[in-house]
Amino acid sequence: MAEDLSARIGAFGDPIARTPNLDQLAASGVRFPNTFTTAGVCAPSRAAFITGVHQISLGAMHMRTSTSPVARYMAVPPPEVKAFPELLRRAGYLTFTDRKLDYQFSGVFAGSGPETIWDVEEPALRLDQGLPDFIVRRPEGQLFFGLINFLITHESATFLPEHTTSDGGRRVASQAAAARASLPERTDPEAVIVPPYYPDEPGVRAHIAAHYDNVQLMDAQVGGIIRALAQHGELEHTIIIWTTDHGDALPRAKRELFDSGIRVP
């Protein structure tokens, strides 16, 4: 699950995107081009995604319930509503995820509960750097389900470090800027398509180009995961679902209910 990203993918018809790994994955799979999230921002969207229930029915519609300046609370799903990895665990699957939770009935990050969803919450998990021991050494025949979140496409990764106000945001922005600088091919700001609701000026073009470069970095991580699965003989019997939590990390997209905020690849 890539964060904060609309269909800026070659396989979905974007002429600017450099996404060879996702394009190859799409060529051997199925694309869903008319998919919409239930919210244009992560926590309500993730609450609906993980439960299959609209966030309003859980009291999970605000962004973000656990840190709201008005009234901080956790949403409480009724007993019959289960996060789908709970159902997979019940069926014998090994379930795991990385640093990001943010379901409105948990905190934002791993370790904030509830403990019934994931067997393993590993904040530093990077499947693109190889499969961890808990997957490789699992009991023979046990199926697994993992949810991996790609932070590099997050809104904060498009910011200039000097324009962020938090230490965490500054760290993400700095790391993303360094990663973009290492790319052999960068997105040309003059080549990007500026939507009609943005002013067509150099700063806007540079920001959109940085977003595309972050997409390229995310695609490389997808390629690493595919290679890691192949190296351990898992790829041919693994179903890979790639999507995003809501629309673009850009104004008039994230936090909004326009197509740019809720239509996802």
ABEGO torsion letter per residue (X at the ends): XBBGBBBBBAAAGBAABBBAAAAAAAAABBBBABBBBABABAAAAAAAAAAGBBAAAAGAABOBAAABAABBBBBBBBAABBBAAAAAAAAGBBBBBBABBGAGABBABBGAOBAAABABBBAABBAAAEBBAAAAABBBGBBBBBBBBBAAABAAAABBAAABABAAAAAAAAAAAAAAAABABBBBAAABBBBAABBBBAAAAAAAAAAAAAAAAAAAAAAAAAAAAAAAGAAAABBBBBBBABBBABBGBBGBABAAAABBX
